[in-house]
Amino acid sequence: MDRKAPLVVVGDALLDRDVTGHAERLAPDAPVPVVDDCGERTRPGGAALAAWLAARDGRDVTLVTGLGDDPASRELRRLLEPWLTVVPLPLTGPLSEKTRVLAQDRPLVRLDRGTGRTREATGAARELVRRAPAVLVSDYGRGTACALRDDLAARPPLVWDPHPRGGTPVPGTRLVTPAEKEAHALAPRDGIPRRDLHAAAHSAAALVRQWRAAAVAVTLGARGALLSYGEHPLLVPAPATHPGDSCGAGDRFAATAAGLLADGVLVAEAVEGAVAAASGFVAAGGASAVPTADTPPVLPPGDGDPFALAARVRAAHGTVVAAGGCFDLLHAGHVGLLQAARRLGDRLVVCVNSDASVRRRKGEGRPVNPLADRVRVLRALACVDAVAVFDEDTPERLLGDLRPDVWVKGGDYAAADLPEAALLQRWGGQAILLPYLDGRSSTALMARAAEAR
């Protein structure tokens, strides 16, 4: 597979903690819920989460952030060091911690402590930023981006994820990714209502001019993202709507967009990939589902056995994505779907119909390409890690053996056409629809080929 471009993340790291339990009664001394049977887990937060997610994508990641010798800083180092390189900057106080108390997986309250801010940049950090081929700034308003601002201005980053308490992105930033509420807070006020696409488009265009950025993508939660170069915005809808925990979705969006831009894709393609990745991240449980094990992030390459590959990914606390279809005449719609599916997890297994299965589904004369050829072409795609074959009319038996975390189908299917969705729920998996490119299909290709004779 093609090697992914390395990424330097500059920003403010946090230590996030979730305290999770069940609430079924109120306290006798106050009308507040009592949370019983609490479990506690820590995970990277802020810029550390964005860097960790980029590393989970298979990138060589370096995080430049403020860290001290306080307990929270030491715990964050422990979580990060198996996955990426940390270049620490001195802090003025203890690292910021954010603790969420959840009952039945719903947040009840958040407790913040730690007032540490990055005190200054070091020579090593300045040199690293100035020679970095690709930089993501994850600014949480705690001084890291400010300390390195001159160096970032000399080599504008690919992506800047801003915060109302932070500084403005440096001119020349290729893509800035504020959330909708942040965009409205940061853009000039002019009386336009703040809760519709018109307002988001106006804020994005104003911020492009105000920040002198190449583009601004306002993230809209379940609605996707709105991309603006200054006028005529592009709305990139989310492939599916999920009611789950959205904590960390913005970091997932920014990390994916930065990584794709580093790999050389266009801004619109990067935003589309980032929307799909953020949607899948929420579907998989959001930040609360981030693995806590210290397993190294480098997953072994596939050896042709999709079941062994899936087992290794699970052992490494990774995410297995599966996508299915006949893939008879591979076209741009197939490739776009598989690329988007791969960005939802750590490894992609393609489940392909056998020749007999295709014949039953498509009729005599299909498939045009025999199974061996179809498998060979699929395996040659950089986004495909393994291929599994099924002979039945549906892949349900194969999925039961493979047990992927995410199952992807093309957007021309309706929910009623996805019997696999109920199957995935048995082991906590999620079925997701992704859009096909319009007008691309094997049947259409065959019809055009026949007309050209």
C-alpha positions as a Markdown table, in Angstrom:
| # | Residue | x | y | z |
|---|---|---|---|---|
| 1 | Met | 0.0 | 0.0 | 0.0 |
| 2 | Asp | 1.1 | 3.6 | -0.6 |
| 3 | Arg | 2.8 | 5.2 | 2.4 |
| 4 | Lys | 0.9 | 8.0 | 4.0 |
| 5 | Ala | 2.4 | 11.4 | 4.3 |
| 6 | Pro | 3.8 | 12.3 | 7.8 |
| 7 | Leu | 2.1 | 15.0 | 9.8 |
| 8 | Val | 3.2 | 17.5 | 12.5 |
| 9 | Val | 0.4 | 18.6 | 14.9 |
| 10 | Val | 0.9 | 21.9 | 16.7 |
| 11 | Gly | -1.6 | 22.7 | 19.5 |
| 12 | Asp | -2.8 | 22.4 | 23.1 |
| 13 | Ala | -3.0 | 18.9 | 24.5 |
| 14 | Leu | -5.5 | 18.0 | 27.2 |
| 15 | Leu | -6.1 | 14.9 | 29.3 |
| 16 | Asp | -9.7 | 13.8 | 29.0 |
| 17 | Arg | -11.4 | 11.5 | 31.6 |
| 18 | Asp | -14.7 | 9.8 | 31.4 |
| 19 | Val | -16.5 | 8.6 | 34.6 |
| 20 | Thr | -19.3 | 6.3 | 33.5 |
| 21 | Gly | -22.0 | 4.6 | 35.4 |
| 22 | His | -25.8 | 4.2 | 35.8 |
| 23 | Ala | -28.3 | 6.8 | 37.3 |
| 24 | Glu | -31.6 | 5.4 | 38.4 |
| 25 | Arg | -32.4 | 7.6 | 41.5 |
| 26 | Leu | -32.0 | 11.0 | 42.9 |
| 27 | Ala | -29.9 | 11.9 | 46.0 |
| 28 | Pro | -31.9 | 12.2 | 49.2 |
| 29 | Asp | -30.2 | 15.5 | 50.1 |
| 30 | Ala | -30.5 | 17.3 | 46.7 |
| 31 | Pro | -32.4 | 16.8 | 43.4 |
| 32 | Val | -29.4 | 15.5 | 41.6 |
| 33 | Pro | -28.9 | 12.0 | 40.0 |
| 34 | Val | -26.8 | 9.4 | 41.9 |
| 35 | Val | -24.3 | 7.7 | 39.5 |
| 36 | Asp | -23.6 | 4.1 | 40.6 |
| 37 | Asp | -21.1 | 1.5 | 39.6 |
| 38 | Cys | -18.7 | 4.1 | 38.1 |
| 39 | Gly | -15.8 | 3.1 | 35.9 |
| 40 | Glu | -13.1 | 5.6 | 34.9 |
| 41 | Arg | -10.9 | 5.8 | 31.8 |
| 42 | Thr | -8.5 | 8.4 | 30.5 |
| 43 | Arg | -7.7 | 9.3 | 26.9 |
| 44 | Pro | -5.9 | 12.0 | 24.9 |
| 45 | Gly | -7.8 | 15.2 | 24.4 |
| 46 | Gly | -7.5 | 18.4 | 22.4 |
| 47 | Ala | -4.6 | 18.5 | 20.0 |
| 48 | Ala | -3.4 | 15.2 | 21.5 |
| 49 | Leu | -6.6 | 13.5 | 20.3 |
| 50 | Ala | -6.2 | 14.9 | 16.8 |
| 51 | Ala | -2.6 | 13.7 | 16.7 |
| 52 | Trp | -3.5 | 10.3 | 18.1 |
| 53 | Leu | -6.3 | 9.9 | 15.5 |
| 54 | Ala | -3.8 | 10.8 | 12.7 |
| 55 | Ala | -1.4 | 8.2 | 14.0 |
| 56 | Arg | -4.2 | 5.6 | 14.1 |
| 57 | Asp | -4.6 | 6.4 | 10.4 |
| 58 | Gly | -1.2 | 4.9 | 9.8 |
| 59 | Arg | 0.8 | 8.2 | 9.7 |
| 60 | Asp | 4.1 | 9.2 | 11.2 |
| 61 | Val | 2.9 | 11.9 | 13.6 |
| 62 | Thr | 4.8 | 14.4 | 15.7 |
| 63 | Leu | 2.9 | 16.4 | 18.3 |
| 64 | Val | 4.3 | 19.8 | 19.5 |
| 65 | Thr | 2.5 | 20.7 | 22.6 |
| 66 | Gly | 2.8 | 22.0 | 26.2 |
| 67 | Leu | 3.6 | 19.3 | 28.7 |
| 68 | Gly | 4.9 | 19.5 | 32.3 |
| 69 | Asp | 5.9 | 17.0 | 35.0 |
| 70 | Asp | 2.5 | 17.1 | 36.7 |
| 71 | Pro | 0.4 | 13.8 | 37.0 |
| 72 | Ala | -1.8 | 14.7 | 34.1 |
| 73 | Ser | 1.1 | 15.4 | 31.8 |
| 74 | Arg | 2.8 | 12.1 | 32.8 |
| 75 | Glu | -0.5 | 10.2 | 32.2 |
| 76 | Leu | -0.9 | 11.8 | 28.8 |
| 77 | Arg | 2.7 | 11.0 | 27.8 |
| 78 | Arg | 2.0 | 7.3 | 28.7 |
| 79 | Leu | -1.0 | 7.3 | 26.5 |
| 80 | Leu | 0.7 | 9.0 | 23.5 |
| 81 | Glu | 4.2 | 7.6 | 23.4 |
| 82 | Pro | 3.4 | 4.2 | 22.0 |
| 83 | Trp | 1.7 | 5.9 | 19.1 |
| 84 | Leu | 3.6 | 9.1 | 18.1 |
| 85 | Thr | 6.5 | 11.4 | 18.8 |
| 86 | Val | 6.0 | 14.1 | 21.4 |
| 87 | Val | 8.0 | 17.4 | 21.3 |
| 88 | Pro | 7.2 | 19.1 | 24.7 |
| 89 | Leu | 7.0 | 22.8 | 25.3 |
| 90 | Pro | 7.2 | 24.2 | 28.9 |
| 91 | Leu | 3.9 | 24.8 | 30.7 |
| 92 | Thr | 3.2 | 27.6 | 33.3 |
| 93 | Gly | 1.1 | 25.2 | 35.4 |
| 94 | Pro | -0.5 | 21.7 | 35.4 |
| 95 | Leu | -1.9 | 20.3 | 32.2 |
| 96 | Ser | -5.6 | 21.0 | 31.7 |
| 97 | Glu | -7.9 | 18.0 | 32.5 |
| 98 | Lys | -11.6 | 17.6 | 31.5 |
| 99 | Thr | -13.6 | 15.1 | 33.3 |
| 100 | Arg | -17.1 | 14.1 | 32.0 |
| 101 | Val | -19.5 | 12.3 | 34.3 |
| 102 | Leu | -21.9 | 10.1 | 32.2 |
| 103 | Ala | -24.9 | 8.0 | 33.0 |
| 104 | Gln | -26.3 | 5.5 | 30.5 |
| 105 | Asp | -23.6 | 7.0 | 28.2 |
| 106 | Arg | -25.2 | 10.5 | 28.4 |
| 107 | Pro | -23.1 | 13.4 | 29.9 |
| 108 | Leu | -24.4 | 14.8 | 33.2 |
| 109 | Val | -21.7 | 17.3 | 34.1 |
| 110 | Arg | -18.1 | 18.2 | 33.1 |
| 111 | Leu | -15.4 | 19.1 | 35.6 |
| 112 | Asp | -12.4 | 21.1 | 34.4 |
| 113 | Arg | -9.1 | 21.7 | 36.3 |
| 114 | Gly | -5.5 | 22.6 | 35.4 |
| 115 | Thr | -4.6 | 26.1 | 34.2 |
| 116 | Gly | -1.4 | 25.3 | 32.4 |
| 117 | Arg | -0.5 | 27.3 | 29.3 |
| 118 | Thr | 2.5 | 27.0 | 27.0 |
| 119 | Arg | 5.1 | 29.4 | 28.2 |
| 120 | Glu | 7.4 | 29.6 | 25.2 |
| 121 | Ala | 8.6 | 27.8 | 22.1 |
| 122 | Thr | 11.9 | 25.9 | 22.1 |
| 123 | Gly | 14.5 | 25.9 | 19.4 |
| 124 | Ala | 13.8 | 22.2 | 18.5 |
| 125 | Ala | 10.1 | 23.0 | 18.1 |
| 126 | Arg | 10.7 | 26.0 | 15.9 |
| 127 | Glu | 13.1 | 24.1 | 13.6 |
| 128 | Leu | 10.6 | 21.2 | 13.4 |
| 129 | Val | 7.7 | 23.4 | 12.4 |
| 130 | Arg | 9.8 | 25.3 | 9.8 |
| 131 | Arg | 10.9 | 22.2 | 8.0 |
| 132 | Ala | 7.7 | 20.2 | 8.4 |
| 133 | Pro | 6.1 | 19.2 | 5.0 |
| 134 | Ala | 2.6 | 19.2 | 6.5 |
| 135 | Val | 1.2 | 20.9 | 9.7 |
| 136 | Leu | -2.1 | 20.7 | 11.5 |
| 137 | Val | -2.8 | 23.4 | 14.1 |
| 138 | Ser | -5.2 | 22.3 | 16.8 |
| 139 | Asp | -5.7 | 25.5 | 18.8 |
| 140 | Tyr | -7.5 | 25.2 | 22.1 |
| 141 | Gly | -6.5 | 28.7 | 23.3 |
| 142 | Arg | -3.7 | 27.6 | 25.6 |
| 143 | Gly | -0.8 | 29.3 | 24.0 |
| 144 | Thr | 1.0 | 26.7 | 21.8 |
| 145 | Ala | 0.0 | 28.1 | 18.5 |
| 146 | Cys | 0.7 | 31.6 | 19.8 |
| 147 | Ala | 4.2 | 30.7 | 20.9 |
| 148 | Leu | 5.0 | 29.3 | 17.4 |
| 149 | Arg | 3.1 | 31.9 | 15.4 |
| 150 | Asp | 6.1 | 33.4 | 13.6 |
| 151 | Asp | 7.2 | 29.9 | 12.5 |
| 152 | Leu | 3.7 | 29.0 | 11.4 |
| 153 | Ala | 3.4 | 32.2 | 9.4 |
| 154 | Ala | 6.7 | 31.4 | 7.6 |
| 155 | Arg | 5.3 | 28.0 | 6.5 |
| 156 | Pro | 1.5 | 28.2 | 6.7 |
| 157 | Pro | -0.2 | 25.0 | 7.9 |
| 158 | Leu | -2.5 | 22.8 | 5.8 |
| 159 | Val | -5.3 | 22.9 | 8.4 |
| 160 | Trp | -6.0 | 25.2 | 11.3 |
| 161 | Asp | -8.7 | 24.1 | 13.8 |
| 162 | Pro | -9.5 | 27.3 | 15.7 |
| 163 | His | -11.0 | 28.1 | 19.0 |
| 164 | Pro | -12.7 | 31.4 | 20.1 |
| 165 | Arg | -10.1 | 31.7 | 22.9 |
| 166 | Gly | -7.2 | 31.2 | 20.6 |
| 167 | Gly | -5.5 | 33.3 | 18.1 |
| 168 | Thr | -6.5 | 33.9 | 14.4 |
| 169 | Pro | -5.1 | 31.5 | 11.8 |
| 170 | Val | -2.0 | 32.7 | 10.0 |
| 171 | Pro | -2.6 | 34.1 | 6.5 |
| 172 | Gly | -2.1 | 31.5 | 3.8 |
| 173 | Thr | -3.6 | 28.6 | 5.8 |
| 174 | Arg | -5.0 | 26.2 | 3.3 |
| 175 | Leu | -8.1 | 25.2 | 5.2 |
| 176 | Val | -9.6 | 26.4 | 8.5 |
| 177 | Thr | -12.2 | 24.2 | 10.2 |
| 178 | Pro | -14.4 | 26.0 | 12.8 |
| 179 | Ala | -17.5 | 24.5 | 14.1 |
| 180 | Glu | -20.7 | 26.3 | 13.3 |
| 181 | Lys | -21.0 | 28.0 | 16.7 |
| 182 | Glu | -17.3 | 29.0 | 16.6 |
| 183 | Ala | -17.7 | 30.4 | 13.0 |
| 184 | His | -20.6 | 32.6 | 14.1 |
| 185 | Ala | -18.6 | 33.8 | 17.2 |
| 186 | Leu | -15.5 | 34.6 | 15.2 |
| 187 | Ala | -17.1 | 36.2 | 12.1 |
| 188 | Pro | -18.3 | 39.8 | 12.1 |
| 189 | Arg | -21.8 | 40.3 | 13.4 |
| 190 | Asp | -24.2 | 41.9 | 11.0 |
| 191 | Gly | -27.7 | 40.8 | 12.1 |
| 192 | Ile | -28.0 | 37.7 | 10.0 |
| 193 | Pro | -29.8 | 34.8 | 11.9 |
| 194 | Arg | -27.2 | 32.4 | 13.2 |
| 195 | Arg | -28.9 | 29.0 | 12.8 |
| 196 | Asp | -29.3 | 28.3 | 9.1 |
| 197 | Leu | -27.1 | 27.5 | 6.0 |
| 198 | His | -27.3 | 31.1 | 4.8 |
| 199 | Ala | -25.7 | 32.3 | 8.1 |
| 200 | Ala | -23.0 | 29.5 | 7.9 |
| 201 | Ala | -22.2 | 30.5 | 4.3 |
| 202 | His | -22.0 | 34.1 | 5.2 |
| 203 | Ser | -19.7 | 33.4 | 8.2 |
| 204 | Ala | -17.5 | 31.2 | 6.2 |
| 205 | Ala | -17.0 | 33.7 | 3.4 |
| 206 | Ala | -16.4 | 36.5 | 5.9 |
| 207 | Leu | -13.7 | 34.4 | 7.7 |
| 208 | Val | -12.0 | 33.5 | 4.4 |
| 209 | Arg | -11.5 | 37.3 | 3.8 |
| 210 | Gln | -10.8 | 38.1 | 7.5 |
| 211 | Trp | -8.2 | 35.4 | 7.9 |
| 212 | Arg | -6.8 | 35.5 | 4.3 |
| 213 | Ala | -7.2 | 31.7 | 4.3 |
| 214 | Ala | -7.5 | 29.7 | 1.1 |
| 215 | Ala | -10.7 | 28.0 | 2.3 |
| 216 | Val | -12.9 | 27.7 | 5.4 |
| 217 | Ala | -15.0 | 24.6 | 6.1 |
| 218 | Val | -17.7 | 25.1 | 8.8 |
| 219 | Thr | -18.6 | 21.8 | 10.4 |
| 220 | Leu | -22.3 | 21.4 | 10.9 |
| 221 | Gly | -22.6 | 18.3 | 13.0 |
| 222 | Ala | -25.1 | 15.8 | 11.6 |
| 223 | Arg | -25.6 | 18.0 | 8.5 |
| 224 | Gly | -22.0 | 17.6 | 7.3 |
| 225 | Ala | -19.8 | 20.6 | 6.5 |
| 226 | Leu | -20.0 | 23.8 | 4.4 |
| 227 | Leu | -16.9 | 24.6 | 2.4 |
| 228 | Ser | -16.2 | 28.2 | 1.2 |
| 229 | Tyr | -13.5 | 29.8 | -0.9 |
| 230 | Gly | -15.1 | 33.2 | -0.4 |
| 231 | Glu | -18.3 | 32.7 | -2.4 |
| 232 | His | -20.5 | 30.0 | -3.8 |
| 233 | Pro | -20.1 | 27.5 | -0.9 |
| 234 | Leu | -20.2 | 23.7 | -1.3 |
| 235 | Leu | -22.3 | 21.8 | 1.1 |
| 236 | Val | -20.9 | 18.3 | 1.9 |
| 237 | Pro | -23.6 | 16.3 | 3.6 |
| 238 | Ala | -22.9 | 13.6 | 6.1 |
| 239 | Pro | -23.4 | 10.1 | 4.7 |
| 240 | Ala | -25.6 | 9.2 | 7.7 |
| 241 | Thr | -27.0 | 10.7 | 10.8 |
| 242 | His | -26.0 | 9.2 | 14.2 |
| 243 | Pro | -27.4 | 10.2 | 17.6 |
| 244 | Gly | -24.2 | 9.1 | 19.4 |
| 245 | Asp | -21.5 | 10.9 | 21.4 |
| 246 | Ser | -20.1 | 13.7 | 19.1 |
| 247 | Cys | -17.2 | 14.5 | 21.5 |
| 248 | Gly | -14.0 | 14.5 | 19.5 |
| 249 | Ala | -15.7 | 14.6 | 16.1 |
| 250 | Gly | -14.1 | 18.0 | 15.3 |
| 251 | Asp | -10.7 | 16.6 | 16.0 |
| 252 | Arg | -11.5 | 13.6 | 13.8 |
| 253 | Phe | -12.6 | 16.0 | 11.0 |
| 254 | Ala | -9.4 | 18.1 | 11.3 |
| 255 | Ala | -7.0 | 15.2 | 11.5 |
| 256 | Thr | -8.6 | 13.5 | 8.5 |
| 257 | Ala | -8.6 | 16.7 | 6.4 |
| 258 | Ala | -5.0 | 17.5 | 7.2 |
| 259 | Gly | -3.9 | 14.0 | 6.4 |
| 260 | Leu | -5.7 | 13.9 | 3.1 |
| 261 | Leu | -4.3 | 17.3 | 2.1 |
| 262 | Ala | -0.8 | 16.0 | 3.1 |
| 263 | Asp | -1.4 | 13.1 | 0.8 |
| 264 | Gly | -2.1 | 15.5 | -2.1 |
| 265 | Val | -5.8 | 15.5 | -2.6 |
| 266 | Leu | -7.9 | 18.6 | -3.4 |
| 267 | Val | -9.5 | 20.6 | -0.6 |
| 268 | Ala | -13.0 | 19.6 | -1.6 |
| 269 | Glu | -12.0 | 15.9 | -1.6 |
| 270 | Ala | -10.3 | 16.3 | 1.8 |
| 271 | Val | -13.5 | 17.9 | 3.3 |
| 272 | Glu | -15.6 | 15.1 | 1.8 |
| 273 | Gly | -13.3 | 12.5 | 3.4 |
| 274 | Ala | -13.3 | 14.3 | 6.7 |
| 275 | Val | -17.1 | 14.5 | 6.8 |
| 276 | Ala | -17.3 | 10.7 | 6.2 |
| 277 | Ala | -14.6 | 10.0 | 8.8 |
| 278 | Ala | -16.3 | 12.2 | 11.5 |
| 279 | Ser | -19.6 | 10.6 | 10.8 |
| 280 | Gly | -18.1 | 7.1 | 11.2 |
| 281 | Phe | -16.3 | 8.3 | 14.4 |
| 282 | Val | -19.6 | 9.3 | 16.0 |
| 283 | Ala | -21.2 | 6.1 | 14.8 |
| 284 | Ala | -18.5 | 4.1 | 16.5 |
| 285 | Gly | -19.0 | 5.8 | 19.8 |
| 286 | Gly | -17.0 | 9.0 | 19.5 |
| 287 | Ala | -14.2 | 9.9 | 21.8 |
| 288 | Ser | -15.6 | 7.7 | 24.6 |
| 289 | Ala | -14.9 | 4.7 | 22.4 |
| 290 | Val | -11.2 | 5.5 | 22.0 |
| 291 | Pro | -9.2 | 2.4 | 23.0 |
| 292 | Thr | -7.3 | 2.7 | 26.2 |
| 293 | Ala | -4.8 | -0.2 | 25.7 |
| 294 | Asp | -1.1 | 0.6 | 25.2 |
| 295 | Thr | -0.9 | -1.5 | 22.1 |
| 296 | Pro | 1.5 | -0.1 | 19.5 |
| 297 | Pro | -0.3 | 1.5 | 16.6 |
| 298 | Val | 1.5 | -0.2 | 13.8 |
| 299 | Leu | -0.8 | -3.0 | 12.5 |
| 300 | Pro | 0.8 | -5.8 | 10.5 |
| 301 | Pro | 0.1 | -5.9 | 6.8 |
| 302 | Gly | -2.4 | -8.3 | 5.4 |
| 303 | Asp | -1.2 | -11.7 | 4.3 |
| 304 | Gly | -4.2 | -12.5 | 2.1 |
| 305 | Asp | -6.3 | -14.0 | 5.0 |
| 306 | Pro | -9.1 | -11.5 | 5.8 |
| 307 | Phe | -10.0 | -13.3 | 9.0 |
| 308 | Ala | -6.5 | -13.3 | 10.4 |
| 309 | Leu | -6.2 | -9.6 | 9.4 |
| 310 | Ala | -9.4 | -8.8 | 11.2 |
| 311 | Ala | -8.3 | -10.7 | 14.3 |
| 312 | Arg | -5.0 | -8.8 | 14.4 |
| 313 | Val | -6.7 | -5.5 | 14.1 |
| 314 | Arg | -9.1 | -6.3 | 16.9 |
| 315 | Ala | -6.1 | -7.4 | 19.1 |
| 316 | Ala | -4.6 | -4.0 | 18.4 |
| 317 | His | -7.9 | -2.3 | 19.4 |
| 318 | Gly | -8.3 | -1.1 | 15.9 |
| 319 | Thr | -11.4 | -0.7 | 13.7 |
| 320 | Val | -12.2 | -3.2 | 11.0 |
| 321 | Val | -14.3 | -1.8 | 8.1 |
| 322 | Ala | -15.9 | -4.1 | 5.5 |
| 323 | Ala | -17.5 | -3.2 | 2.2 |
| 324 | Gly | -19.3 | -5.5 | -0.2 |
| 325 | Gly | -20.4 | -5.8 | -3.8 |
| 326 | Cys | -19.9 | -7.6 | -7.1 |
| 327 | Phe | -17.3 | -5.1 | -8.4 |
| 328 | Asp | -17.6 | -6.6 | -11.9 |
| 329 | Leu | -16.5 | -3.6 | -13.9 |
| 330 | Leu | -14.5 | -1.5 | -11.4 |
| 331 | His | -15.3 | 2.2 | -12.0 |
| 332 | Ala | -14.8 | 5.6 | -10.3 |
| 333 | Gly | -17.9 | 5.1 | -8.1 |
| 334 | His | -16.5 | 1.9 | -6.7 |
| 335 | Val | -13.1 | 3.4 | -6.1 |
| 336 | Gly | -14.6 | 6.5 | -4.3 |
| 337 | Leu | -16.8 | 4.3 | -2.1 |
| 338 | Leu | -13.8 | 2.1 | -1.1 |
| 339 | Gln | -11.6 | 5.1 | -0.4 |
| 340 | Ala | -14.2 | 6.6 | 1.8 |
| 341 | Ala | -14.8 | 3.3 | 3.6 |
| 342 | Arg | -11.1 | 2.9 | 4.3 |
| 343 | Arg | -11.0 | 6.3 | 6.0 |
| 344 | Leu | -13.6 | 5.1 | 8.5 |
| 345 | Gly | -11.2 | 2.7 | 10.2 |
| 346 | Asp | -7.8 | 1.0 | 10.4 |
| 347 | Arg | -8.2 | -1.8 | 7.8 |
| 348 | Leu | -10.7 | -2.4 | 5.0 |
| 349 | Val | -11.9 | -5.9 | 3.9 |
| 350 | Val | -13.8 | -6.1 | 0.7 |
| 351 | Cys | -16.5 | -8.8 | 0.6 |
| 352 | Val | -17.0 | -9.8 | -3.1 |
| 353 | Asn | -19.7 | -12.0 | -4.6 |
| 354 | Ser | -18.5 | -15.3 | -6.3 |
| 355 | Asp | -19.2 | -15.8 | -10.0 |
| 356 | Ala | -22.3 | -18.0 | -9.1 |
| 357 | Ser | -23.6 | -15.4 | -6.7 |
| 358 | Val | -23.2 | -12.6 | -9.3 |
| 359 | Arg | -25.0 | -14.7 | -11.9 |
| 360 | Arg | -27.9 | -15.3 | -9.7 |
| 361 | Arg | -28.1 | -11.6 | -8.9 |
| 362 | Lys | -27.4 | -10.1 | -12.3 |
| 363 | Gly | -28.4 | -12.8 | -14.8 |
| 364 | Glu | -26.7 | -14.7 | -17.5 |
| 365 | Gly | -23.7 | -13.0 | -19.1 |
| 366 | Arg | -22.6 | -11.7 | -15.7 |
| 367 | Pro | -20.0 | -11.3 | -14.4 |
| 368 | Val | -18.1 | -9.9 | -17.3 |
| 369 | Asn | -14.8 | -10.4 | -15.3 |
| 370 | Pro | -14.3 | -13.7 | -13.5 |
| 371 | Leu | -13.7 | -13.8 | -9.8 |
| 372 | Ala | -9.9 | -14.2 | -10.0 |
| 373 | Asp | -9.7 | -11.0 | -12.0 |
| 374 | Arg | -12.0 | -9.1 | -9.8 |
| 375 | Val | -10.1 | -10.1 | -6.7 |
| 376 | Arg | -6.8 | -9.2 | -8.3 |
| 377 | Val | -8.0 | -5.7 | -9.3 |
| 378 | Leu | -9.4 | -5.0 | -5.8 |
| 379 | Arg | -6.3 | -6.1 | -4.1 |
| 380 | Ala | -4.3 | -3.7 | -6.2 |
| 381 | Leu | -6.2 | -0.7 | -4.8 |
| 382 | Ala | -4.2 | 1.1 | -2.1 |
| 383 | Cys | -7.3 | 1.5 | 0.1 |
| 384 | Val | -8.0 | -2.3 | 0.2 |
| 385 | Asp | -6.3 | -4.4 | 2.8 |
| 386 | Ala | -7.9 | -7.8 | 2.1 |
| 387 | Val | -10.6 | -9.5 | 0.0 |
| 388 | Ala | -13.1 | -12.1 | 1.2 |
| 389 | Val | -15.4 | -14.1 | -1.2 |
| 390 | Phe | -18.9 | -15.3 | -0.4 |
| 391 | Asp | -21.0 | -17.6 | -2.5 |
| 392 | Glu | -24.5 | -16.8 | -1.0 |
| 393 | Asp | -26.8 | -14.2 | -2.3 |
| 394 | Thr | -26.0 | -11.9 | 0.7 |
| 395 | Pro | -22.8 | -11.7 | 2.8 |
| 396 | Glu | -24.4 | -12.3 | 6.1 |
| 397 | Arg | -22.7 | -15.6 | 6.9 |
| 398 | Leu | -19.3 | -14.1 | 5.9 |
| 399 | Leu | -19.9 | -11.0 | 8.1 |
| 400 | Gly | -20.8 | -13.3 | 11.0 |
| 401 | Asp | -17.4 | -14.9 | 10.7 |
| 402 | Leu | -15.5 | -11.6 | 10.0 |
| 403 | Arg | -17.4 | -9.5 | 12.6 |
| 404 | Pro | -16.4 | -6.0 | 11.3 |
| 405 | Asp | -16.9 | -2.9 | 13.3 |
| 406 | Val | -18.3 | -1.0 | 10.3 |
| 407 | Trp | -20.2 | -2.3 | 7.3 |
| 408 | Val | -20.4 | 0.0 | 4.3 |
| 409 | Lys | -22.8 | -0.1 | 1.3 |
| 410 | Gly | -23.3 | 2.3 | -1.6 |
| 411 | Gly | -25.8 | 5.0 | -1.1 |
| 412 | Asp | -28.2 | 3.6 | -3.8 |
| 413 | Tyr | -29.4 | 1.1 | -1.1 |
| 414 | Ala | -32.3 | 1.9 | 1.2 |
| 415 | Ala | -32.4 | 0.9 | 4.8 |
| 416 | Ala | -34.9 | -1.8 | 4.0 |
| 417 | Asp | -32.3 | -3.3 | 1.6 |
| 418 | Leu | -29.7 | -3.7 | 4.4 |
| 419 | Pro | -30.5 | -6.9 | 6.3 |
| 420 | Glu | -26.9 | -6.8 | 7.4 |
| 421 | Ala | -27.7 | -3.9 | 9.7 |
| 422 | Ala | -29.5 | -6.0 | 12.3 |
| 423 | Leu | -26.7 | -8.6 | 12.1 |
| 424 | Leu | -24.0 | -6.0 | 12.8 |
| 425 | Gln | -25.9 | -4.9 | 15.9 |
| 426 | Arg | -25.3 | -8.3 | 17.5 |
| 427 | Trp | -21.7 | -7.5 | 18.2 |
| 428 | Gly | -22.0 | -3.7 | 18.4 |
| 429 | Gly | -21.1 | -3.0 | 14.8 |
| 430 | Gln | -22.6 | -0.3 | 12.6 |
| 431 | Ala | -24.0 | -0.4 | 9.1 |
| 432 | Ile | -23.3 | 2.9 | 7.1 |
| 433 | Leu | -24.4 | 4.1 | 3.7 |
| 434 | Leu | -21.9 | 6.1 | 1.6 |
| 435 | Pro | -22.9 | 8.0 | -1.6 |
| 436 | Tyr | -21.9 | 6.7 | -5.0 |
| 437 | Leu | -20.7 | 9.1 | -7.7 |
| 438 | Asp | -23.7 | 9.8 | -9.9 |
| 439 | Gly | -24.1 | 8.0 | -13.2 |
| 440 | Arg | -21.4 | 5.4 | -12.5 |
| 441 | Ser | -22.4 | 1.7 | -12.7 |
| 442 | Ser | -21.2 | -1.5 | -14.3 |
| 443 | Thr | -24.5 | -1.8 | -16.1 |
| 444 | Ala | -24.1 | 1.7 | -17.6 |
| 445 | Leu | -20.5 | 1.0 | -18.6 |
| 446 | Met | -21.7 | -2.2 | -20.4 |
| 447 | Ala | -24.5 | -0.2 | -22.2 |
| 448 | Arg | -22.0 | 2.5 | -23.4 |
| 449 | Ala | -19.6 | -0.2 | -24.6 |
| 450 | Ala | -22.3 | -1.9 | -26.6 |
| 451 | Glu | -23.4 | 1.4 | -28.2 |
| 452 | Ala | -19.8 | 2.2 | -29.2 |
| 453 | Arg | -19.5 | -1.0 | -31.3 |
